[in-house]
């Protein structure tokens, strides 16, 4: 190639860049002259009168063992969690759900040996009371996992039941008799009868977790005593109720409803604003009766799946239609129910793994979660994009705080398989990066906390449809919002039509998205993987 040709080629490239740049500038100026509505999001204030509207808050699920280690033994603990309350407050968290903290022989603590204690790996009851005090000082409520379906096989109650058929605790559990069908299988095909000879007992989940017998009034009374203790004497704000649909077998599921109605009534006598959210992993038709004066809330597992598949497929998989229908159905059972929504929890492959590490998809999943109705629950590490695929230990890996974790308070209870090495996500790497997943979560959480329609508003389907766009209305009293998500990697132009009432910009996740109001015709130009919220000019 000659020198003259090289010079010509270089000049041509420079000329093209300048032309493109000028064209973009002219287009931008033109939009402003046509009535561009400001995209400034600095006016969003996280701390307003709508913050801490308990129980309609943003929750954060913590596995204490994996979170933060205060004493250098590699195991997360209560004091370590207390050290991170400022982090959670800054993120915008208003409620914390703690996975089980009771003494247990297992790492996950879901097989309890003492319902009135704190596991020694996690600290003392005084540590926990101090944590509660510090959390409440920051206007953060705390709910704890309460495992009432079963105990540990090492619990003194069960050990007494095994030791003698005449012990009163024998009837606290479900032992086989001559008519028992010992070949019975559980709903996912698992063995449910365990033990030997005359000590065959029922354990839905595994032999280390014998089920309690809730037909025994003493068992019911004891569980009510336990709930009362944690609310009244310790000061927690509510419970996440493990395996809430399994207190009785499916053929006796009506008894489940009666039990939770009894439990709620007594807990509300102790603490009027107690929050009870149950793990009822089933269809909406079966969930709804639990909220008829029973549970305050249940987790919406179906919605989780719809959010994730929508962002993976980059198309709306019926989110608005599904939520509108199910919420109206739930309202027939309870006027004060709360839908607890999430992307994943400690029993599910982490969302970033389900999305194959795609940060843009993860941001859109977060945007959907935090603009839909219900109580959003964020699983620890989700805000920085931690990954994990079952078995369970690998979806509960140590929280990644630091780029170089050696010698820090980062836990080492389990060797990380999915979140290790120089490229692993960390809080340290993301906290000052305005474009990070962490700051995306923070921005959306604070936005949610500033708008009553996002906290308490109902969802209405929009008549506007477009490929790759999720669009819906959130309406509460005198505030109406139009929420628009572009979940694709392409620019999308959306015309709202002359009849649209939404003509005032409220929020954009991307400053390059534009809202044009020309001759009463509103057009929205959405950048790839971005969200825009409009409201009604008064």
Secondary structure, 3 states (H helix, E strand, C coil): CCHHHHHHHHHHHHHHHHHHHHHHHHHHHHHHHCCECCCCCCCCCCCCCCCCCCCCCCEEEECHHHHCCCCCCCCCCHHHHHHCHHHHHHHCCCEEEECCCCEECCCCCCCEEECCCCCCCCCCHHHHHHHHHHHHHCCCEEEEEECCCECCCCCHHHHHHHHCCCCHHHHHECECCCCCCCCCECCCCCECEECCHHHCEECCCCCCCCEECCCCHHHHHHHHHHHHHHHHHHCCCEEEECCHHHCCCHHHHHHHHHHHHHHHHHHHHHCCCCEEEECCCCCHHHHHHHHCCCCCEEECHHHHHHHHHHHHHCCCCCHHHHHHHHHHHHHCCCCCCEEEEECCCCCCCCHHHHCCCCHHHHHHHHHHHCCCCCEEEEECCHHHCCCCCCCHHHHCCCCCCCCCCCCCCCCCCCCCCCCCCCCCCCHHHHCCCCCCHHHHHHHHHHHHHHCHHHHHCEEEECCCCCCCEEEEEEEECCEEEEEEEECCCCCEEEEEECCCCCCEEEEECCCCCEEEEECCEEEEEECCCEEEEEECCC
